[in-house]
Amino acid sequence: MTLEKNLLQLKRRTTLHSGFIRQWPLSSFGLPLSVGSPSDLFQEEISFEYMQQVFGIMQRTHWYTYLLSTSCAERLEELAPALPWPANVWMGVTVEVAEHKQRIDCLRRIGAAFKFVSFEPLIGDIGTLNLDGIDWVTIGGEIGANARPMAYRWVQNIFCQCAGDWRGGPDVPVHFSRWGEWLSHRLLHQHQLPTRKTEVQIIQNAGPDEIEVMFRVGKARAAGTLCPCTAYHPQFPKTLVCKGEKYASKNV
């Protein structure tokens, strides 16, 4: 076997730290704790017994809020009936492109008290969404050397479908985390004008009869650009906002 294949296998290997579970959680913050990130607790390499240990800890430490997200929605749905779902465990699925929207249906059918969808990294037009039973949405672009662009119209489409006027119900809060490495021509400010060396991509499926010119400006420059959609839309669930205010008031 070649060295490259050996390295690839090492990268894919999952290491479980049972000793860490007995000490966890150590944080004293009253804000949400992300579990398993950037790994996936519901991947095939994780045994059900290990999951039970993790869920047992989360159930006992009810004063924390835990965020779990998975791309293995089918396995989540299969194992969910045998797992406890206390109110402090928020369960989500990742949806990067329209072909993965069925993960939302899997999430909707489980017994979690709080459900969210993470469109991170968003690398394609999602199209029409059914967000019934979904409590929160997050959106973010891809970062890294091989990062793919995220069109502004894709983001705008999700925000529109989370609005109460569109849904005929309450707003679904949306947290926009980052643009990634690329910016649309719609968002470039004068001080961010690209140079001749800037990498460019054309996205033709950003909307009906529309194109978007995407410029690779780097995550640092893109981070300074606000998403216009966030101006009039709630970003966090009320329960999370209340916890943050409570924590802040204790540390004034």
N, C-alpha and C positions, 0 to 999 in steps of 0.2 A: 504494500500500500504506500502511495506517495506521501510526502510530508504535507502537501496541501490538504489531502483527504483526512489525515490525522488531525490537523489543526481544525478542520471543519467539524469533525466529530467532537472535539474538545469544546468548541464553542456551543454546540447544541446540547451538551450534557447538562443536566439539571442537578444541582447540589442542594440537598435539604439539610437545614441546620436545626435539628431537634432541640439542641441545647439552648439555642436562641429563643425558641418558643417559650421555654420555661421562664426566661427572664423578661420577656416582652409583655406589655409595652413599658418602656422606661420614661417616655416623654411625659412632661407635666403640663403640656399645652392642652387647652380645651378645644382645639381645632381638629378637623378631620385628619385621620391617619390613612395614608395610602398603603394597601396591603398587596405585597407581591410585585409591585412595580419596580423595574420594567418587565418582570417575568409574568407568568400567568398561572394562577393557582389551579385552574381547571384544565391545564394541558395534560395529555395522556401520561406523561412521566410522573405526575403527582398522584400518589396513592390516596384512596378514599380515607384510609386511617389517618394520614397526615392532615387531610382537610378537616376531619373531625376534631383534631387537636387545635387547629387554628380557629375553627368556629367556636369551640369550647371556650378558648381564651376570650374571644370577642364577646361571647354571651356573658361571661362573668364580669368583664370590665365594661359594664353598661354605661359608664360615664364618658366613654370615648365614642366618637363617630368614626366608623371604618368605611373606607371606599375600596371596593373591589371592582375591577373591570376585566373582561375576558373576551377573546375572539373565538373561544371554543363554546359557542352558545348551545350546541346540541348536547354536549357533555354536561353543561350546566343544567339544562332542563332535565336530563336523565337523573342526575344525582340530587337535584334540589329537594324532592320530597323527603329524602332521608336526612336532610340537614336542618338545624334550627335557624330560624330567621328572625332574630330580635330586631327591635326598631332601630337600634344603633348601627346596623349593618346595611350600607347602601350598595346595591348591586347594579353593575352596568355592563354593557356590551360595547365593543368597538365596531364601528361601521365606517370603512374607508371609501367604499364605492357602492354604487347602486346594487351591484350583484350580491352584496352582503346584508341587504335590508331584512332578510328573513331572520337574522339574529334578534331583531327587535321583537318579532313574534314569539321567539323562544323566551325572551326575557319577560314578556307580558304574561306568560303562562305560569311563571314560578311564584312562590309565596313570599318573596321579599317585600318588606314594608315600604321601601323606597327604591325606585328604579330610575336609572339614568342611562343615556346613550352618549357615547364619546365618539364624535366624528373627528378622530385624531389618529393618524394624519389624514386629512381630507384630500384625496388625490383624484376625485372625479365628481361629476354632477350626480347628486343623490336622487334627483327627481321628486316625485310625490311621496310624502311620508304619512304614515299613520302613527300618531303620537299619543293615542288614547292610552291612559294608564301610565304614562311616562312623566316623571316628576322633575326632571332636569336634563339639560343638553349641554355638552361642551364641544367646542370647535377649535381646531388648531392645525397649522401647517406642518409639513415635514422639514426636519433639519438634518444636516450632515452632508458629506461630500456628494452623495448621489440623490439628494433631495429633489423631489418632484414639485412643481408649482401648484398652488391652490388659487383658483380663480375667484375674484371678488363676487361674481354672480352666483357661484356655488354657495358661498357664505350667505349672501343676501337671500337666496332661496330658502335656506334653512330657517333664518330669522323670521321671514315672512310666515312660514308655516307654524312657527311657535307662537305667533301673535294671537291674542284672543279674538280679534276681529276676524281673522282668517279661520280659526278653528271653531268659532261659535261657542267659546268657553273661556276659562281663565288662561292667562299667558303661561307658557312653559318657560321658566327661567333659562337663559342661555349664557354660559360663560365662554367668552372668547379669549383664548390663551395666547395665540401668536400667529403671525403670518408665515413663519418659517424662513426660508432663504430667499423667497421670491416676492416681488410686488407687482401688482397689476398697473398698467398705464393709467388706470382710473384713480390711483392713489398716490402716484408719484408727486411729491412737492418739488418746488424749484431747486431746493438745495440737494435733492436726491437724484437729479438728472443723471442718467447713466453715461458712462464713457464709451469710447469705441470698443474697449475690451470687455464690456459687460455682456454676459451670456444672455441670449434672448430666445424665448419660445413663443409660438403662436398657439393659442387655444381656440379652436373653432366651435367647440360644443358648449360654450359658456352660457348660451341662451339662444332663443330663436333668431336666426339671421344675424348673429353677433359673433364678434371675435374679441379676444383679449390678448394684448401683448404683455407678456410676462418678462420682467427683468430680474436677473439674479443679483440682488444688491447685498446679500449676506444677512444673517439673522440679526446682527447688531443694528444695522440700519433699518431693517424691516420692523424691529421691535419698537422703534420710535414713532411708528405710524399707527394711529388709532383706527379702530374699525368704526365707521360711521353708524353701523347698525346698532351699536351698543348704547347710543345716546338716549333712546327712549324705551329701552327694554330692560326688565330686571335681569341681573346676572346670576344671582344666587337664590336658592330656596330660602323661605322665611326662617325655617328652623336653623339653617346655617348662619344666617345673618344674626339671629338672636344669640347664638352661641358665641359668635365673634364679639358682639357688643358686650356680653357678659364677661368674657375673658379680658377685654380691653379695660372695662371698668375696674377690674381687680388689680390692674397693673398700672394705673395712673399714678 
